[in-house]
């Protein structure tokens, strides 16, 4: 009888963990505000590949952190690429960190895909763990850019 209770407890814990992960997938997390402009505190140094990927002509660059064998990364790219193409001031770039884990580590990325919205000067606006939901992401970015389509 004890074995049955253990099995039930494990199943309940597994279902609860699955529901929690599903609820957190694609959630937009707004970055904590940094120091005011002109403050003495230095900005966080971005890894070289990320700094090189920033588009100075765009208000926001979406940096998608991916790995080679990540199936959800392809779905994230399918959401982000068209979103960036139809939105003024938005640029999308995908970085494969399979062979450069130090990039993910320095950005505190624990899962792929993770999408980080950065300003041209490298300030983080928000991040999304998992496949982003296009409309929610666009709503969160709206104060930082101008869109061609609603």
N, CA, C and O of each residue as an XYZ file, in Angstrom:
600
protein
N       0.816     -1.204      0.000
C       0.000      0.000      0.000
C       0.858      1.266      0.000
O       0.497      2.269     -0.616
N       1.994      1.211      0.696
C       2.885      2.368      0.732
C       3.398      2.706     -0.661
O       3.530      3.877     -1.015
N       3.685      1.678     -1.444
C       4.165      1.892     -2.814
C       3.155      2.643     -3.661
O       3.540      3.468     -4.490
N       1.891      2.379     -3.472
C       0.834      3.072     -4.207
C       0.805      4.555     -3.853
O       0.646      5.399     -4.735
N       0.957      4.880     -2.564
C       0.972      6.284     -2.141
C       2.197      7.016     -2.684
O       2.108      8.185     -3.061
N       3.323      6.340     -2.724
C       4.534      6.936     -3.291
C       4.322      7.218     -4.777
O       4.694      8.285     -5.265
N       3.723      6.262     -5.502
C       3.450      6.444     -6.919
C       2.509      7.630     -7.152
O       2.748      8.448     -8.040
N       1.460      7.720     -6.368
C       0.513      8.835     -6.489
C       1.215     10.163     -6.201
O       1.000     11.140     -6.918
N       2.043     10.210     -5.169
C       2.760     11.447     -4.824
C       3.706     11.865     -5.944
O       3.796     13.048     -6.270
N       4.405     10.908     -6.529
C       5.322     11.221     -7.627
C       4.555     11.734     -8.838
O       4.987     12.691     -9.480
N       3.427     11.114     -9.158
C       2.612     11.573    -10.279
C       2.075     12.984    -10.050
O       2.097     13.812    -10.960
N       1.601     13.254     -8.853
C       1.084     14.592     -8.537
C       2.206     15.628     -8.633
O       2.008     16.709     -9.187
N       3.369     15.303     -8.100
C       4.508     16.235     -8.176
C       4.921     16.457     -9.621
O       5.251     17.580    -10.002
N       4.910     15.417    -10.422
C       5.275     15.558    -11.837
C       4.297     16.430    -12.600
O       4.704     17.279    -13.394
N       3.019     16.227    -12.366
C       2.000     17.042    -13.032
C       2.122     18.496    -12.589
O       2.016     19.398    -13.420
N       2.342     18.742    -11.310
C       2.489     20.118    -10.803
C       3.712     20.786    -11.430
O       3.639     21.945    -11.838
N       4.828     20.073    -11.511
C       6.033     20.642    -12.127
C       5.796     20.936    -13.601
O       6.229     21.975    -14.099
N       5.116     20.041    -14.303
C       4.817     20.263    -15.721
C       3.934     21.477    -15.935
O       4.174     22.266    -16.849
N       2.920     21.635    -15.106
C       2.030     22.791    -15.223
C       2.770     24.095    -14.928
O       2.535     25.108    -15.588
N       3.657     24.070    -13.943
C       4.444     25.255    -13.615
C       5.359     25.642    -14.779
O       5.441     26.817    -15.137
N       6.034     24.677    -15.362
C       6.910     24.958    -16.503
C       6.118     25.472    -17.692
O       6.561     26.394    -18.377
N       4.966     24.896    -17.945
C       4.129     25.352    -19.059
C       3.668     26.793    -18.846
O       3.629     27.583    -19.789
N       3.322     27.129    -17.614
C       2.865     28.487    -17.313
C       3.991     29.505    -17.478
O       3.741     30.643    -17.874
N       5.225     29.107    -17.180
C       6.356     30.034    -17.271
C       6.908     30.150    -18.686
O       7.617     31.112    -18.984
N       6.605     29.198    -19.566
C       7.143     29.187    -20.919
C       6.599     30.364    -21.727
O       5.385     30.533    -21.840
N       7.488     31.169    -22.283
C       7.095     32.287    -23.129
C       6.686     33.537    -22.381
O       6.236     34.502    -23.000
N       6.829     33.546    -21.065
C       6.436     34.714    -20.271
C       7.466     35.826    -20.420
O       8.668     35.586    -20.314
N       6.996     37.024    -20.661
C       7.867     38.187    -20.794
C       8.208     38.699    -19.408
O       7.319     38.991    -18.607
N       9.510     38.807    -19.127
C       9.973     39.356    -17.847
C      10.704     40.654    -18.136
O      11.742     40.656    -18.798
N      10.171     41.740    -17.648
C      10.767     43.057    -17.847
C      11.986     43.182    -16.948
O      11.950     42.812    -15.775
N      13.066     43.709    -17.514
C      14.317     43.874    -16.759
C      14.140     44.939    -15.692
O      13.359     45.877    -15.853
N      14.874     44.780    -14.604
C      14.862     45.786    -13.546
C      15.497     47.055    -14.085
O      16.491     46.990    -14.809
N      14.938     48.210    -13.743
C      15.517     49.455    -14.247
C      16.933     49.660    -13.704
O      17.224     49.390    -12.539
N      17.787     50.141    -14.583
C      19.169     50.397    -14.207
C      19.322     51.779    -13.606
O      18.329     52.443    -13.305
N      20.551     52.214    -13.430
C      20.783     53.552    -12.881
C      20.348     54.612    -13.886
O      20.328     54.342    -15.087
N      20.003     55.798    -13.427
C      19.598     56.857    -14.343
C      20.742     57.256    -15.266
O      21.915     57.034    -14.963
N      20.377     57.848    -16.394
C      21.387     58.274    -17.367
C      22.380     59.225    -16.711
O      21.992     60.130    -15.972
N      23.647     59.013    -16.985
C      24.690     59.853    -16.433
C      25.188     59.408    -15.073
O      26.066     60.053    -14.500
N      24.650     58.328    -14.545
C      25.082     57.826    -13.238
C      26.483     57.242    -13.353
O      26.921     56.852    -14.435
N      27.168     57.189    -12.234
C      28.549     56.729    -12.231
C      28.679     55.214    -12.362
O      29.756     54.724    -12.703
N      27.606     54.455    -12.099
C      27.684     52.997    -12.160
C      27.870     52.531    -13.611
O      27.081     52.908    -14.477
N      28.901     51.717    -13.893
C      29.132     51.278    -15.267
C      28.086     50.270    -15.728
O      27.525     49.528    -14.921
N      27.828     50.252    -17.050
C      26.896     49.300    -17.626
C      27.535     47.919    -17.654
O      28.759     47.789    -17.670
N      26.692     46.888    -17.659
C      27.198     45.521    -17.720
C      27.847     45.281    -19.076
O      27.298     45.653    -20.114
N      29.007     44.664    -19.057
C      29.740     44.359    -20.284
C      29.086     43.179    -20.989
O      28.895     42.121    -20.389
N      28.741     43.358    -22.268
C      28.144     42.287    -23.045
C      29.227     41.417    -23.661
O      30.301     41.922    -23.988
N      28.974     40.115    -23.832
C      29.940     39.260    -24.533
C      30.115     39.744    -25.971
O      29.200     40.324    -26.555
N      31.282     39.502    -26.527
C      31.606     39.968    -27.876
C      30.580     39.628    -28.942
O      30.181     40.521    -29.691
N      30.124     38.362    -29.052
C      29.143     38.036    -30.087
C      27.822     38.782    -29.922
O      27.165     39.105    -30.911
N      27.435     39.055    -28.694
C      26.182     39.781    -28.460
C      26.360     41.254    -28.815
O      25.505     41.843    -29.476
N      27.457     41.842    -28.382
C      27.718     43.246    -28.708
C      27.813     43.449    -30.222
O      27.344     44.460    -30.744
N      28.416     42.492    -30.925
C      28.536     42.592    -32.386
C      27.181     42.441    -33.070
O      26.992     42.955    -34.172
N      26.243     41.750    -32.445
C      24.936     41.512    -33.050
C      23.985     42.694    -32.911
O      22.985     42.761    -33.626
N      24.274     43.622    -32.012
C      23.389     44.769    -31.807
C      23.341     45.632    -33.062
O      24.372     45.930    -33.665
N      22.135     46.028    -33.443
C      21.939     46.879    -34.613
C      21.766     48.323    -34.140
O      20.742     48.656    -33.545
N      22.758     49.185    -34.400
C      22.647     50.571    -33.928
C      21.525     51.352    -34.603
O      21.094     52.383    -34.086
N      21.043     50.871    -35.760
C      19.976     51.566    -36.470
C      18.590     51.181    -35.951
O      17.604     51.818    -36.320
N      18.496     50.170    -35.117
C      17.209     49.725    -34.585
C      17.075     50.134    -33.121
O      18.053     50.163    -32.373
N      15.854     50.444    -32.737
C      15.602     50.818    -31.337
C      15.786     49.633    -30.407
O      16.224     49.790    -29.268
N      15.446     48.428    -30.902
C      15.538     47.215    -30.089
C      16.092     46.080    -30.940
O      15.664     45.873    -32.076
N      17.043     45.352    -30.381
C      17.541     44.129    -31.015
C      17.118     42.953    -30.150
O      17.406     42.911    -28.954
N      16.426     41.995    -30.772
C      16.042     40.765    -30.086
C      17.153     39.748    -30.312
O      17.345     39.280    -31.435
N      17.873     39.406    -29.271
C      18.951     38.426    -29.356
C      18.394     37.104    -28.848
O      18.090     36.949    -27.666
N      18.268     36.152    -29.773
C      17.748     34.828    -29.427
C      18.926     33.904    -29.163
O      19.726     33.640    -30.061
N      19.035     33.416    -27.942
C      20.085     32.481    -27.560
C      19.565     31.072    -27.830
O      18.565     30.652    -27.249
N      20.255     30.339    -28.723
C      19.823     29.019    -29.153
C      20.966     28.026    -29.074
O      22.117     28.398    -28.848
N      20.632     26.760    -29.264
C      21.628     25.706    -29.398
C      21.268     24.861    -30.617
O      20.150     24.933    -31.127
N      22.213     24.074    -31.068
C      22.067     23.345    -32.317
C      20.865     22.408    -32.333
O      20.095     22.424    -33.293
N      20.684     21.601    -31.308
C      19.648     20.581    -31.326
C      18.412     20.976    -30.526
O      17.760     20.117    -29.932
N      18.092     22.235    -30.504
C      16.969     22.759    -29.730
C      15.758     22.927    -30.655
O      15.725     23.841    -31.479
N      14.773     22.047    -30.516
C      13.567     22.134    -31.343
C      12.748     23.400    -31.049
O      12.288     24.039    -31.995
N      12.546     23.791    -29.781
C      11.793     25.021    -29.533
C      12.484     26.270    -30.097
O      11.827     27.280    -30.351
N      13.803     26.203    -30.292
C      14.523     27.354    -30.856
C      14.036     27.657    -32.272
O      13.949     28.821    -32.663
N      13.721     26.620    -33.035
C      13.202     26.829    -34.394
C      11.833     27.493    -34.338
O      11.516     28.337    -35.177
N      11.026     27.118    -33.358
C       9.713     27.747    -33.201
C       9.860     29.213    -32.791
O       9.124     30.076    -33.270
N      10.809     29.484    -31.907
C      11.044     30.863    -31.481
C      11.470     31.719    -32.669
O      11.013     32.852    -32.824
N      12.350     31.168    -33.508
C      12.796     31.904    -34.695
C      11.622     32.170    -35.642
O      11.546     33.233    -36.258
N      10.711     31.202    -35.755
C       9.536     31.370    -36.616
C       8.593     32.445    -36.095
O       7.828     33.018    -36.870
N       8.634     32.725    -34.810
C       7.827     33.801    -34.236
C       8.554     35.141    -34.359
O       7.955     36.141    -34.755
N       9.848     35.156    -34.019
C      10.596     36.413    -33.914
C      10.980     37.012    -35.263
O      10.922     38.230    -35.431
N      11.365     36.188    -36.218
C      11.820     36.711    -37.505
C      10.727     37.514    -38.222
O      10.983     38.651    -38.620
N       9.508     36.959    -38.402
C       8.455     37.748    -39.047
C       8.055     38.977    -38.233
O       7.717     40.016    -38.800
N       8.092     38.860    -36.913
C       7.756     39.990    -36.058
C       8.726     41.148    -36.307
O       8.308     42.301    -36.418
N      10.016     40.835    -36.395
C      11.026     41.867    -36.638
C      10.911     42.434    -38.048
O      11.143     43.626    -38.253
N      10.555     41.594    -39.027
C      10.436     42.063    -40.410
C       9.308     43.067    -40.588
O       9.415     43.983    -41.403
N       8.232     42.903    -39.836
C       7.078     43.795    -40.023
C       7.012     44.924    -39.003
O       6.035     45.673    -38.975
N       8.038     45.057    -38.165
C       8.005     46.061    -37.111
C       9.176     47.027    -37.265
O      10.336     46.613    -37.249
N       8.870     48.304    -37.412
C       9.922     49.321    -37.489
C      10.681     49.389    -36.176
O      10.085     49.337    -35.100
N      11.989     49.504    -36.270
C      12.817     49.675    -35.080
C      13.148     48.384    -34.364
O      13.733     48.417    -33.282
N      12.785     47.237    -34.945
C      13.027     45.947    -34.304
C      13.914     45.090    -35.203
O      13.662     44.955    -36.401
N      14.949     44.518    -34.610
C      15.905     43.667    -35.330
C      16.023     42.355    -34.564
O      16.044     42.352    -33.333
N      16.100     41.238    -35.291
C      16.222     39.913    -34.669
C      17.513     39.260    -35.120
O      17.858     39.292    -36.301
N      18.227     38.663    -34.168
C      19.426     37.896    -34.480
C      19.430     36.659    -33.594
O      19.079     36.719    -32.416
N      19.837     35.532    -34.186
C      19.907     34.282    -33.442
C      21.363     33.927    -33.214
O      22.150     33.884    -34.160
N      21.730     33.670    -31.952
C      23.094     33.271    -31.610
C      23.084     31.829    -31.131
O      22.415     31.496    -30.153
N      23.823     30.983    -31.819
C      23.967     29.591    -31.411
C      25.124     29.515    -30.434
O      26.268     29.783    -30.800
N      24.835     29.151    -29.194
C      25.863     29.122    -28.158
C      26.335     27.697    -27.835
O      26.912     27.455    -26.775
N      26.088     26.762    -28.753
C      26.494     25.376    -28.519
C      27.989     25.287    -28.229
O      28.399     24.594    -27.298
N      28.801     25.981    -29.015
C      30.254     25.919    -28.858
C      30.840     27.104    -28.109
O      32.060     27.246    -28.026
N      29.984     27.950    -27.566
C      30.458     29.087    -26.779
C      29.548     29.288    -25.562
O      28.856     30.301    -25.457
N      29.557     28.322    -24.652
C      28.674     28.398    -23.475
C      28.976     29.581    -22.568
O      28.126     29.981    -21.772
N      30.170     30.144    -22.676
C      30.498     31.301    -21.841
C      29.604     32.496    -22.156
O      29.369     33.339    -21.290
N      29.100     32.576    -23.402
C      28.181     33.658    -23.766
C      26.888     33.516    -22.969
O      26.412     34.483    -22.374
N      26.323     32.312    -22.959
C      25.092     32.071    -22.198
C      25.326     32.285    -20.708
O      24.479     32.849    -20.015
N      26.463     31.837    -20.225
C      26.770     31.979    -18.797
C      26.866     33.448    -18.405
O      26.333     33.844    -17.368
N      27.535     34.258    -19.214
C      27.699     35.670    -18.859
C      26.380     36.434    -18.918
O      26.238     37.472    -18.272
N      25.412     35.928    -19.688
C      24.095     36.567    -19.765
C      23.091     35.947    -18.789
O      21.927     36.346    -18.766
N      23.534     34.973    -17.982
C      22.677     34.263    -17.032
C      21.524     33.542    -17.727
O      20.393     33.543    -17.239
N      21.825     32.930    -18.869
C      20.835     32.159    -19.611
C      20.926     30.709    -19.155
O      21.985     30.089    -19.251
N      19.820     30.172    -18.661
C      19.790     28.810    -18.149
C      19.082     27.833    -19.073
O      19.198     26.622    -18.885
N      18.348     28.331    -20.074
C      17.630     27.458    -20.996
C      17.583     28.084    -22.375
O      17.703     29.298    -22.537
N      17.406     27.228    -23.355
C      17.231     27.725    -24.711
C      15.864     27.272    -25.210
O      15.421     26.170    -24.886
N      15.199     28.104    -25.988
C      15.607     29.446    -26.362
C      15.335     30.453    -25.246
O      14.382     30.324    -24.476
N      16.195     31.446    -25.188
C      15.962     32.625    -24.374
C      16.149     33.821    -25.289
O      17.148     33.913    -26.002
N      15.200     34.728    -25.271
C      15.266     35.924    -26.099
C      15.454     37.125    -25.184
O      14.719     37.313    -24.216
N      16.463     37.937    -25.516
C      16.763     39.129    -24.723
C      16.599     40.344    -25.631
O      17.200     40.408    -26.704
N      15.786     41.307    -25.202
C      15.602     42.551    -25.943
C      16.602     43.571    -25.411
O      16.611     43.890    -24.222
N      17.449     44.080    -26.317
C      18.511     45.014    -25.933
C      18.395     46.312    -26.721
O      17.992     46.308    -27.884
N      18.748     47.410    -26.085
C      18.832     48.696    -26.766
C      20.157     48.760    -27.523
O      21.024     47.916    -27.297
N      20.339     49.738    -28.416
C      21.607     49.833    -29.153
C      22.833     49.996    -28.254
O      23.941     49.631    -28.646
N      22.642     50.544    -27.050
C      23.779     50.696    -26.136
C      23.969     49.482    -25.232
O      24.838     49.496    -24.361
N      23.154     48.409    -25.428
C      23.338     47.169    -24.698
C      22.545     47.033    -23.418
O      22.771     46.094    -22.655
N      21.619     47.949    -23.161
C      20.790     47.866    -21.957
C      19.674     46.848    -22.179
O      18.990     46.886    -23.202
N      19.491     45.941    -21.223
C      18.457     44.911    -21.344
C      17.096     45.489    -20.986
O      16.922     46.082    -19.921
N      16.127     45.309    -21.890
C      14.767     45.774    -21.659
C      13.896     44.675    -21.064
O      13.132     44.911    -20.128
N      14.022     43.470    -21.621
C      13.234     42.344    -21.155
C      13.850     41.058    -21.660
O      14.739     41.073    -22.511
N      13.369     39.936    -21.125
C      13.794     38.634    -21.621
C      12.633     37.665    -21.546
O      11.728     37.797    -20.721
N      12.690     36.672    -22.449
C      11.651     35.655    -22.536
C      12.333     34.297    -22.529
O      13.197     34.031    -23.364
N      11.953     33.442    -21.597
C      12.449     32.076    -21.556
C      11.461     31.177    -22.267
O      10.281     31.161    -21.918
N      11.918     30.425    -23.259
C      11.033     29.572    -24.046
C      10.598     30.275    -25.314
O      11.169     31.294    -25.703
N       9.579     29.721    -25.957
C       9.069     30.293    -27.209
C       8.205     31.501    -26.866
O       7.213     31.369    -26.148
N       8.576     32.688    -27.376
C       7.797     33.883    -27.043
C       6.436     33.894    -27.730
O       6.251     33.312    -28.799
N       5.509     34.561    -27.097
C       4.194     34.795    -27.697
C       4.269     36.167    -28.365
O       4.426     37.184    -27.689
N       4.156     36.189    -29.689
C       4.348     37.410    -30.474
C       3.575     38.621    -29.983
O       4.182     39.666    -29.749
N       2.257     38.526    -29.817
C       1.492     39.703    -29.395
C       1.912     40.237    -28.020
O       1.992     41.449    -27.825
N       2.180     39.336    -27.070
C       2.599     39.774    -25.737
C       3.961     40.455    -25.794
O       4.180     41.467    -25.129
N       4.871     39.905    -26.583
C       6.200     40.492    -26.722
C       6.102     41.870    -27.369
O       6.753     42.815    -26.924
N       5.293     41.984    -28.412
C       5.130     43.272    -29.089
C       4.512     44.306    -28.161
O       4.916     45.468    -28.186
N       3.546     43.913    -27.346
C       2.942     44.841    -26.382
C       3.978     45.344    -25.377
O       3.982     46.521    -25.018
N       4.857     44.445    -24.926
C       5.883     44.838    -23.962
C       6.930     45.754    -24.596
O       7.506     46.605    -23.917
N       7.176     45.580    -25.901
C       8.182     46.394    -26.583
C       7.627     47.703    -27.138
O       8.394     48.606    -27.471
N       6.323     47.812    -27.239
C       5.690     48.971    -27.876
C       6.210     50.329    -27.379
O       6.395     51.227    -28.201
N       6.453     50.519    -26.077
C       6.964     51.833    -25.633
C       8.358     52.158    -26.193
O       8.782     53.313    -26.158
N       9.062     51.160    -26.700
C      10.442     51.371    -27.151
C      10.584     51.469    -28.672
O      11.678     51.732    -29.169
N       9.489     51.259    -29.420
C       9.604     51.275    -30.882
C       8.303     51.683    -31.532
O       7.282     51.861    -30.867
N       8.356     51.828    -32.842
C       7.193     52.177    -33.638
C       6.908     51.015    -34.568
O       7.833     50.480    -35.178
N       5.647     50.610    -34.695
C       5.309     49.481    -35.556
C       4.589     49.936    -36.815
O       3.898     50.954    -36.823
N       4.765     49.161    -37.876
C       4.046     49.394    -39.129
C       2.681     48.756    -39.106
O       1.744     49.271    -39.717
N       2.551     47.621    -38.397
C       1.283     46.913    -38.351
C       0.822     46.821    -36.903
O       1.647     46.727    -35.994
N      -0.490     46.846    -36.681
C      -0.976     46.768    -35.308
C      -0.794     45.400    -34.714
O      -1.157     45.176    -33.559
